[in-house]
Amino acid sequence: MANDFSVGDHVRWNSEAGHVEGVVIEKHTRDVEFKGRIRRCSEDDPQYEIRSDRTDHTAMHRGGALTKA
């Protein structure tokens, strides 16, 4: 899988505020509640929980939205 990341990987994504970098803190492969919403995840389509380097804000994205930094 081209967009497969692991816990500890440093990644970059585009947000409303511009490009953000952070560290993958968890890889979700089963549906999970995140910030009050159910996020659909599977082994074939995981989502990654990421902590921003600058703000410690956490976000969740699919691998297609991320690149290695």
N, C-alpha and C positions, 0 to 999 in steps of 0.2 A: 504494500500500500504506500503510495507516494507521499501522502500527508499523514503519516503515522509518527506520533511524537511520544516521548516517555516523560515520566515525572523527572524534574530537574532540567529539562531542556529549556533553553532560553529562546523565546519566540517573539515574533512581531506581528501585529495586526493593525488594521485600519479602523479607527473609531470616529465618531462625530467630531472629536477634537483633534483628529489627525492620527498619525502613526504612534502606536504605543508598543512598548517592549515589556516583557515580563517573563516569569518562570512558571512552567507547568507544575501545579501542585497536586493535581489528581486527574486521572484518566477515567471517564465514566463510560461503561459499556452496558449499563442497564438504565432504564428510565429513572430519573432522579428529580426531586423538587429542588429548585434553585431560585432563591429570591421570590418565593411565592408562586412560581409557575413550574409545571411539569416539563422537563426537557426530555425529549425522546432520544434515546441512545441505544446502541447495540454493538455487538462485537465488530460487525461490518461497517458501522457508522458511529464511531465513538465521539464524545464531546470532551473537551479539555477545560478544566478549571485552571485559571491562570491568575497569578498575583502580579499586579503592575509594579514595575521597578520604582516608579516615582511616587505613587500615591498609596500603595498597599491595597488598592481597590481590587476586588476579585471580579472576574468576568468568566463567561463560559462560551466557547466557540467550537464549531466543527473544524476538523483538520484543514478543510479547503480554505478557510479564512486566515490560516496561520502560515508563516514562513519561519524557518530557523534564523535567528538573529546572530 
